[in-house]
Amino acid sequence: MTNFIRRQFLALTIAVLSIFATPLMAQTPHQGPIILTVSGAIENHNRGASDPDFDKFFTYNDVEFTAAAQFDFAGLSALDVVDISADFPMGGSVHSFSGPTLWSVLNAAGVDMDSNPLIIMRALDGYAIEVPLDELVDAGAVIAHSRDGNMFALGDYGPTQIVFPRAEREDLADMNDDRWIWSIFHIHVE
């Protein structure tokens, strides 16, 4: 009788734990450091709310969220990665930039792409831009994580930089560098 009771207790314990563990198991396992966080009007979350006691850099930059999608290098590389050519800064040498399209990053985060939300991108130095999504997507926005085959590092343009295929598209030839934000760590979707 005791083995029967132990098995029943074990089965009940596993059932209860699975109920509470389900949200944790739904989270994407990360293989490396988080390099980009997307928050706001998104459906696919793999982390909870910002915590002022733990998320000091978010708190310092007045970034708060109830849930977010986080990406490490492997997570970004698993998306729709493209290689584009662009002169950056404008008029400078042409380089090859690699990374997922902005569309694929936001789609992976569960953004309603048809609603044309306002996108706010924040850089490590506090610089931020607010742009309607369709303007960025129409211009071929890429969240680059490498240039000329080398990953960005903190201290240069890393961890990510938004780039556009300016050297490939005549309609972008006169695009200034105002939207070419580097050291992006956070994207908020309104």
C-alpha positions in Angstrom: 0.0 0.0 0.0 2.8 2.5 0.7 4.2 2.1 -2.8 0.8 2.9 -4.2 0.5 6.0 -2.0 4.1 7.1 -2.9 3.3 6.8 -6.6 0.1 8.7 -6.3 1.8 11.4 -4.3 4.6 11.6 -6.8 2.1 11.8 -9.7 0.2 14.6 -7.9 3.4 16.5 -7.2 4.5 16.3 -10.8 1.1 17.5 -12.0 1.1 20.5 -9.6 4.7 21.4 -10.5 4.0 21.2 -14.2 1.2 23.7 -13.8 3.5 26.2 -12.2 6.5 25.4 -14.4 4.7 25.8 -17.8 5.4 29.5 -18.1 9.0 28.9 -17.4 9.2 26.0 -19.9 7.7 28.3 -22.6 10.6 30.6 -22.3 13.3 30.3 -25.0 16.5 29.0 -23.6 19.4 31.4 -24.3 22.8 30.2 -25.3 24.6 33.5 -24.6 24.2 37.0 -23.2 21.1 38.9 -24.1 21.9 41.6 -26.7 18.4 42.9 -27.6 15.1 43.2 -25.6 11.8 44.0 -27.3 8.9 45.2 -25.2 5.5 46.8 -25.5 2.7 45.7 -27.9 4.1 42.1 -28.4 2.5 38.7 -28.0 5.6 36.4 -27.6 7.3 36.9 -24.3 10.3 35.0 -22.9 10.9 37.1 -19.8 8.8 38.8 -17.2 8.5 42.4 -16.0 11.4 44.7 -15.6 12.7 44.7 -12.0 14.2 47.9 -10.7 16.3 46.0 -8.2 17.8 43.8 -10.9 17.5 45.6 -14.2 19.6 48.6 -13.3 20.4 49.7 -16.9 16.7 49.6 -17.9 15.8 51.5 -14.7 18.6 54.1 -15.4 17.1 54.6 -18.9 13.5 54.9 -17.6 12.6 51.6 -19.4 9.8 49.7 -17.8 7.8 46.7 -19.2 5.5 44.0 -17.9 6.9 41.4 -20.2 9.4 41.3 -23.0 11.1 39.2 -25.7 14.8 38.8 -25.3 17.3 37.8 -28.0 20.9 36.5 -27.7 23.2 36.3 -30.7 22.0 32.7 -31.5 18.4 33.8 -31.3 18.9 36.7 -33.7 21.0 34.5 -36.0 18.1 32.0 -36.1 15.9 34.6 -37.8 15.8 35.8 -41.3 19.5 36.9 -41.5 20.5 38.9 -44.6 23.7 40.4 -45.8 23.4 44.0 -47.2 25.9 46.6 -48.4 25.9 50.0 -47.0 28.1 53.1 -46.7 28.2 54.0 -43.0 28.7 56.8 -42.2 27.1 58.3 -45.2 29.6 58.8 -48.0 32.1 56.5 -46.2 33.4 53.1 -47.3 30.9 50.5 -48.2 30.7 47.5 -45.8 28.8 44.3 -45.6 26.4 44.2 -42.7 24.7 41.0 -41.5 21.7 40.4 -39.2 18.0 39.7 -39.2 15.6 42.1 -40.8 13.7 44.3 -38.4 10.5 42.7 -39.7 11.7 39.2 -38.7 12.8 40.4 -35.2 9.4 42.1 -34.5 7.5 39.2 -36.1 9.3 36.8 -33.8 8.3 39.0 -30.8 4.7 38.8 -31.9 4.1 42.3 -33.1 0.9 43.0 -35.1 2.8 44.1 -38.2 -0.4 45.3 -40.0 -1.1 47.9 -37.3 2.0 50.0 -38.3 3.0 50.6 -34.7 5.4 53.3 -33.6 8.8 51.8 -32.9 11.2 53.4 -30.3 14.8 52.2 -30.4 17.2 53.0 -27.6 21.0 53.0 -27.7 23.3 52.4 -24.9 24.3 56.1 -24.8 20.6 57.2 -24.4 20.0 58.2 -28.0 16.6 57.1 -29.1 14.5 57.3 -32.3 10.7 57.0 -32.7 9.6 55.9 -36.2 6.5 54.3 -37.7 7.3 50.6 -38.4 6.3 50.8 -42.1 8.9 53.5 -42.8 11.7 51.3 -41.4 10.5 48.1 -43.1 10.0 49.9 -46.5 13.6 51.2 -46.3 14.9 47.6 -45.7 15.9 47.9 -42.1 18.2 45.3 -40.7 19.2 44.8 -37.1 22.9 44.1 -37.8 25.0 42.2 -35.4 28.2 42.1 -37.6 30.1 44.1 -40.1 32.4 42.6 -42.7 32.1 39.2 -41.0 33.0 40.5 -37.5 30.5 40.7 -34.7 29.9 44.1 -33.2 31.4 44.6 -29.8 30.4 47.0 -27.0 32.5 50.0 -27.5 32.2 50.1 -31.3 28.7 49.7 -32.8 27.5 46.8 -30.7 25.6 44.9 -29.6 23.3 45.7 -32.6 22.9 48.5 -35.1 20.1 49.4 -37.4 21.3 49.6 -41.0 19.7 50.1 -44.4 20.9 48.8 -47.8 21.9 52.3 -48.9 24.6 51.1 -51.3 22.1 48.7 -53.0 19.1 50.9 -53.4 19.1 54.1 -55.4 16.1 55.4 -53.5 18.2 55.4 -50.3 21.3 57.1 -51.7 20.4 60.4 -50.0 19.3 58.9 -46.7 21.1 60.6 -43.8 22.4 58.8 -40.8 19.8 60.0 -38.3 18.1 56.6 -38.2 21.3 54.5 -38.3 21.3 54.1 -34.5 24.1 51.9 -33.1 24.5 50.2 -29.8 20.8 49.3 -29.8 19.8 47.3 -26.6 16.1 47.9 -26.5 13.1 48.3 -28.9 9.7 49.3 -27.6 6.6 48.8 -29.7 3.7 51.3 -29.1 
